[in-house]
Amino acid sequence: MRIFTFMRPLYILNFAGRPKESIELVKRAMRLNPIYPAFYLWELGHAYFLTDRYEEAIETLNRILDRNFDFMPAHLLLAASYSKLAREEEAQAEVAEIERLSPQVSLEGLRQRLPYKDQEVLERLYDSMRKAGLK
């Protein structure tokens, strides 16, 4: 249970617009626990996306999928990251996985559920996923 308590600030930092702090904390957590759970990678990939480090986000998010290919949030951020890098085919392939895993997912539904403090961040993510082909 202690691990989840430690990770909560990372989740909050990312949505509060402080992803650089999240990166530092998750890297520290990974050093302290080299057999870390996959959600450490999720928070790190999320923070990389939020800091416009799309290649690092892609690498990190793919490491999550090596552990659990059906982790739909990783596919969402991969679609957005590929879109940001104008890698349309890869972005569209991720959208196909999203639709396979969770056919009910929609941009509007995500907009209503993602608690970003800064709406501009949400709009950037939304725009990237729309360009990738998510409806």
C-alpha positions as CSV (number, residue, x, y, z in Angstrom):
1,M,0.0,0.0,0.0
2,R,2.9,2.3,0.7
3,I,3.9,2.2,-3.0
4,F,0.5,3.6,-4.0
5,T,0.8,6.4,-1.5
6,F,4.1,7.4,-3.0
7,M,2.7,7.3,-6.5
8,R,-0.3,9.5,-5.8
9,P,1.8,12.7,-5.9
10,L,3.1,11.8,-9.3
11,Y,-0.5,11.4,-10.7
12,I,-1.5,14.7,-9.1
13,L,1.7,16.5,-10.3
14,N,1.0,15.5,-13.9
15,F,-2.5,16.7,-13.9
16,A,-1.6,19.9,-11.9
17,G,0.8,21.0,-14.6
18,R,4.0,20.0,-12.8
19,P,5.3,17.1,-14.9
20,K,9.0,18.0,-14.5
21,E,8.7,17.3,-10.8
22,S,6.9,14.1,-11.6
23,I,9.8,13.0,-13.8
24,E,12.3,13.6,-11.0
25,L,10.2,11.7,-8.5
26,V,9.4,8.7,-10.7
27,K,13.0,8.3,-11.7
28,R,13.9,8.4,-8.0
29,A,11.3,5.8,-7.2
30,M,12.7,3.6,-10.0
31,R,16.2,3.8,-8.6
32,L,14.9,2.9,-5.1
33,N,12.8,0.0,-6.4
34,P,14.5,-1.5,-9.5
35,I,11.6,-4.0,-9.7
36,Y,9.1,-1.3,-10.0
37,P,5.5,-1.8,-11.1
38,A,4.3,-0.8,-14.6
39,F,2.4,2.3,-13.4
40,Y,5.8,4.0,-12.7
41,L,6.3,3.8,-16.4
42,W,2.8,5.2,-17.0
43,E,3.4,8.2,-14.9
44,L,6.8,8.7,-16.5
45,G,5.5,8.4,-20.1
46,H,2.6,10.7,-19.2
47,A,5.1,13.3,-17.8
48,Y,7.3,13.0,-20.9
49,F,4.3,13.7,-23.1
50,L,3.4,16.7,-21.1
51,T,6.9,18.1,-21.4
52,D,6.9,17.7,-25.2
53,R,9.5,14.8,-25.0
54,Y,7.5,12.7,-27.4
55,E,10.3,10.2,-28.4
56,E,10.9,9.5,-24.7
57,A,7.2,9.2,-24.1
58,I,6.9,6.7,-26.9
59,E,9.9,4.6,-25.7
60,T,8.5,4.6,-22.1
61,L,4.9,3.8,-23.1
62,N,6.0,0.9,-25.3
63,R,7.8,-0.5,-22.3
64,I,4.4,-0.6,-20.5
65,L,2.9,-2.4,-23.4
66,D,5.6,-5.0,-23.2
67,R,4.2,-5.8,-19.8
68,N,0.5,-5.3,-20.6
69,F,-0.4,-4.8,-24.2
70,D,-4.0,-4.1,-23.3
71,F,-3.3,-1.1,-21.2
72,M,-5.5,1.4,-23.1
73,P,-4.2,4.6,-21.6
74,A,-0.7,3.9,-23.0
75,H,-2.2,3.5,-26.4
76,L,-4.0,6.9,-26.0
77,L,-0.8,8.7,-25.2
78,L,1.1,6.8,-27.9
79,A,-1.4,7.9,-30.5
80,A,-1.1,11.5,-29.3
81,S,2.8,11.2,-29.2
82,Y,3.0,9.7,-32.7
83,S,0.6,12.4,-33.9
84,K,2.8,15.2,-32.5
85,L,5.8,13.7,-34.4
86,A,3.7,13.5,-37.6
87,R,4.0,9.7,-37.6
88,E,0.5,9.2,-38.9
89,E,0.5,5.5,-39.6
90,E,1.7,4.6,-36.2
91,A,-0.8,7.0,-34.6
92,Q,-3.6,5.4,-36.6
93,A,-2.5,2.0,-35.5
94,E,-2.7,3.1,-31.9
95,V,-6.2,4.4,-32.5
96,A,-7.2,1.0,-33.9
97,E,-5.9,-0.6,-30.7
98,I,-7.9,1.9,-28.6
99,E,-11.1,1.1,-30.6
100,R,-10.4,-2.6,-30.2
101,L,-9.8,-2.4,-26.5
102,S,-12.5,0.1,-25.6
103,P,-14.9,0.9,-28.4
104,Q,-16.9,3.3,-26.3
105,V,-13.9,5.7,-25.9
106,S,-14.5,9.1,-27.4
107,L,-12.7,12.4,-27.4
108,E,-15.6,14.1,-25.7
109,G,-15.7,11.4,-23.0
110,L,-11.9,11.9,-22.4
111,R,-12.3,15.7,-22.3
112,Q,-14.9,15.3,-19.5
113,R,-12.9,12.8,-17.5
114,L,-9.3,14.0,-17.6
115,P,-8.7,16.4,-14.7
116,Y,-6.0,18.7,-16.1
117,K,-5.7,21.9,-14.2
118,D,-4.7,23.8,-17.4
119,Q,-7.3,23.4,-20.1
120,E,-4.7,24.3,-22.7
121,V,-2.9,21.0,-21.9
122,L,-6.1,19.1,-22.4
123,E,-6.7,20.8,-25.7
124,R,-3.2,19.9,-26.9
125,L,-3.8,16.3,-26.0
126,Y,-7.3,16.4,-27.5
127,D,-6.1,17.9,-30.7
128,S,-3.3,15.3,-31.0
129,M,-5.7,12.4,-30.5
130,R,-8.1,13.9,-33.0
131,K,-5.4,14.2,-35.6
132,A,-4.5,10.6,-34.9
133,G,-8.1,9.6,-35.9
134,L,-9.9,9.2,-32.5
135,K,-13.5,10.4,-32.7
